[in-house]
Amino acid sequence: MVSRTKVWLESRWRGTLIAVIIGAAALYVSEKYGGPAVLFALLFGMAFHFLSEEKRTLGGIHFCATTVLRIGVALLGAKISAEQLSLLSPALLVVIVGGVFCTVIFGVIINKFFKWPTAEAALAGASTAICGASAAIALAATLNKSQLREQALLAIVVVVTALSTLAMIIYPSICSLLGYNNVDAGIFLGGTIHDVAQVVGAGAMIGPDCLEIASMTKMLRVAMIIPMLIIFMFIFASKKHREAEEAAKPWYKNIPSFLIWFIVLAGLNVGGAIPTEVSNAMGEISRLFILISIGALGLKTSLGKLKEVGWTPIILMTLDTFFLLFWVIIGIAIIK
């Protein structure tokens, strides 16, 4: 047991330390000169991208960009209040949930001009609509090798991550241009940005209230991975492949654990089971973890890799992104 712990620490402490230093530097610059700490963390991380290609630091960087992020997002559940939960009106649910399914359908329809395999186009749309690379990888498990090329999955993951990173930088300015308050901005960011990491990053740029609303809205989209997994299995998977997948890993095993913890903590806080002091402390820890994870995300980001995937996935997923963007903007205008 001691040996395993030592090996685990040895493979991660360097990359984790780098991400923590970048997060601390971003926080210092933000407090000293003003500006969003999360954006600084992303940019500082991107400036040191070469460190993510170093074997000794890669494990820790990946740990911060995944596990630390998920813990940070889960802890945000402790800041969700009954008042915020009441914002999830039936009309808003239609906008967010409808946006997920309509984006996938839109992607399949416009794919007639790109002539990608239908399953790959649907996967690209779902990754855009639900939770980025995580959704792409989870849903890819329902497809066999004849339906999904390995290079296509790689292209989808690279493009959706790059688009999500750009959205994190650009979308807060769109909120300002549209005159959104913190609630509307949170709904907009949570309803449009692809990856969870970039949603919390963009929300943090605007403020704590926006971050909490954005996270709650995004968790609703993340939850859509459950029905989407079932749909993919029944539409694209053969009976033999479906039975093999169900035996190997039941669909419910693909439910993100951070989503479950977010819901549990939100329920406890809404029910008054978490003292205010504890809730505030968990919120502060969450923001620190998110800052560190965004620094790690910057370290892993290489927009240069877009050159390697070709134009088809870039154009297709950009159109999916614009569709979802306008869907949510129109939806917010209607329900206001």
N, C-alpha and C positions, 0 to 999 in steps of 0.2 A: 504493500500500500504506500509506504514512504517512498519507495523507488518510483512508482507511477506518478506520485505527486511531484517529485523532483524533476522527472522528465517533462511533465506537463508545464511546470513553471519555467524550466530551461528553454522550452520551445516558444514561450510567449512573452516573457518579461521584457525583452528588448523592444519588440513592436508595440507593446502596451505602453511602455515608458515614452516612446516617441509620440504616440497619440495623445498621451496625457500632457506632454510638454507643448505640443501644438495647441491643444485645448487651452492650456494656461496662458500661452502667448496671445492667443486670440482674445481671451477674456481681458488680459492686461491692455491690449491695444484698444479694445472696445471701451473700456472704462476710462482710459487715458485720453483718447482722441475722439470717442464717439463712434457710432456705427454698429451694425449687427455683429455680435461675436460669432454667430454661426457661420456667416458668410466669410469672415476672416479665417475661421478654422478650415473651411472648405478650400479656400484659396491657398492658405499656407500648406495644407496637405498636398494639394496638386503640385505645388512648387517642389515638393520633395517626393514626387511619385516614384523616382528611381529606387527609393528605399523599399518599396513593396515588391521589388524584383530581387531583393536580397533574401536568401533562404533563412538567415538567422532572425530576420524581423518579420517575415511574412505571416507566421503563425499568430503573433500578437496583434498585428494589424487586422487580420481577418477576425480574430476574437473580438476586438473592439468594434469592428464594423457590423458584427452580427450579434453575438451574445450580449455585449454591453448595451447595444442599441435596443435589443428586445427587452432587457430588464428596465431600461429607461422608459420605454413606451408602456410597459405593463404598469410601472409605478404611477404613470400619469392617470391611471384609472382612479387613484385615490383623490384626485382633484376634481373629479366629475361630480357636479351637484345636481339636485333634483330640478333646479331651475334650468340648467343646461340640458338635462335629459328631456325636459318638456319641449325643447326646440325641435325634437324629432317628430314633427307633425306628420300626419298621413301624406300631405302634399310633398313634404321634403323627402319622405321615404320613397315616394313614386319617382321623384327626380333622381335620387342617388341610385336606387336599385334599377330603375328603368335605364339610366345612363350606362350601367354595366352591361346589360343584355343588348341594348341597342348599339353600343359601340362594337360588340362582337359581330352582330348582324351586319352592321355597316362595313366592317372590315372584310367580311366574306363577300359582300356584294361588290365592292370596288375592286376586289381581287380579280374580277373578270378581266380587268385591264392589265393586271400584272402577271396573271397565270401562274401564281404559286399554287402548290397543292392546297386544297381546301382546309385540311387539318392544320397546316402551318399558318395559313391566314387567320383561322379562328384562334389559334394559339397566340399569334401576334396581337390580335384584338383583345383577347382576355388578359394578357399581360399588361396592356395599356389600361384596361378598364378596372382591374382588380388591385393587384399589388406588385406590379413590375416583375423583376426577375424571379422572385419567390413564387409567384403564380405560374410563370412560364415553366419553371422546373417541376412544380407539383403536378401541373396538368400534363406535362410531357410524359409522366409516368403512365398515363392512360393510353398512349399511342405506341404502336409498334414501329420497327425500323423502316418498314415500307411506307409509313405515313409521315414520318418525321426524320429528315436528314440531320445528322449531327451538326453540320455546318450551319443549318438553318436555325437550330436551337441556339447555337453560339451567337449568331447574328442577332436574334431576337433579344437575348440577354444584354448584349453590348449596346444595341440601339436604345432599348427601353431605359437602360441605366443612364445613358448619355442624355436622352430627352428629359428624363426626370431631373437630372442635375441642372440642366438649362432652365427647366420650369421652376425649380427651387429659387433660382437667381432672378428670373424675370417676373414670375407671377405676383410677388408682393407689390411690384410696381403697377401691375394691372389692377390690383385691388385699389390702389390709391387713385388711379385714373378713373375707375368706375365709381369712386366715392363710397366704397364699402366701409361699414363700421366693423368692429372686431368680430361680431357674430357672423355677418355676411362673408367677411374675409375668411373666417375659419371654415365655413361651409364650402366656399369656393375652393380653397386650397385642399381641403380634405376630399372634395368631390372630383378634383381634376388631376392632381399630381399622382404619378404612378407608384413610386416606391414609398414605403412607410418612412424611411429615413429622411427623404427629401420633404415629405409633408411636415414632419416635426421641425425640420430645419427652417422651412419657409414660415411656419407658424411662429417659431421662436423669434424670427426677425421682426415680426409685427408686435408681439407682446404675449404675456402669459394667457390672457383670456382667449386670444385667437388660437394659441397653441392647443389649448384644451378642447375647444370646439372643433378644430381641424382634426385632432386625434380621434375624437369621438366619431366624427363623420367618416374618417378613413377606416376606422374599425368596422363600420357598417359595410363598407366596400370589401374589406378583407374577409368578412363573414360570407360574402357571396362566392367565395372559393368552394364552399360546401356544395351548393346546388350546381355550380359549374362543373365540378369534378364528376358528379353523377351524370350530367348532360353529356360531357365528353365521353364518358365510359359507354353510354348507351348509343351515341351517334357514331363515334369513330372506332371504338374497340370491337373486335370480333368476339363472339361468344367465348371462344377458347382463350383468347388473350384476357378478356374480362374476368373469367373464372380464375386464371392464373394470378392476375393482379390482386383480386379480392382475397385469395388464399395467402399471398405473400404479404400484402399490406392493405388492410381494410381502409375504405375511404376516410373514415373518421380519424385515422392516424395522421392524415394530412392537415388536420386543423391546427393552426399555429398555436403553440402553448402560450405565447405572449397575449394573444387575443383572449384566451380563456381567463388568464390572470387579470387582464384589463377589465373584463366584464365583472369578475368576482370583486375586485377592489372598488370598482364603480358602484356596484350593488351595496357593498358594505358602507361606503361613504354616503350614498344617498339615504341609506337606512339609519344613519347616525351612529354606526358602530365604530367609526374611526375618529378619535379626538382631533380637534382642529389643529393642535400643535403637531401631532403625528402626521396628519395630512399635509401640512405645510412643509414639514421636514422631508417627507417622501417626494413632494413636488420639487424641492431644491435639489435633492439627490438625482431625481429624474433629469432635470435640466443640465446638471453637470455630466451625467452619463451621455446625454444626447450630444453635448458639445464635444466630448471625447470621441464619440462614435462618428460624428460628422468629420472630424479631423482625420480619422482613419479612412472614412469614405473618400475623402480628398486624396489621401495617399494611394488609394486603389484606382482612382479615376484617371483614365488615359483616353482623351478624346481622339488621339491619333489612331486608335484602334478602329475607329469608324471607317477608315480608308480600306480596311481589310474585308469588310462585309458586303461591299457592293451597294448599288443605289436602290435596288428593289425594296429591301426591308426598311431602309431609311425613309423613302417616300411613302410607303404603305403605312408605317407606324406614325409618321408625322401627320398624315391625313386622319388616322384614328385619333391622334392627340387633339387635333383641331376640332374634330367632331365632338369629342367629349367636352372640350373647353366651351364651345358654343352651346352645347346642350345644357350645361350647368349654369352658364350666364343667363340664358333664356329662362331656365327653371327658377332661378333666384328672382328674376324680374317678375315672373308670374305669381309666385307665392308671397311676395312682399305686400 
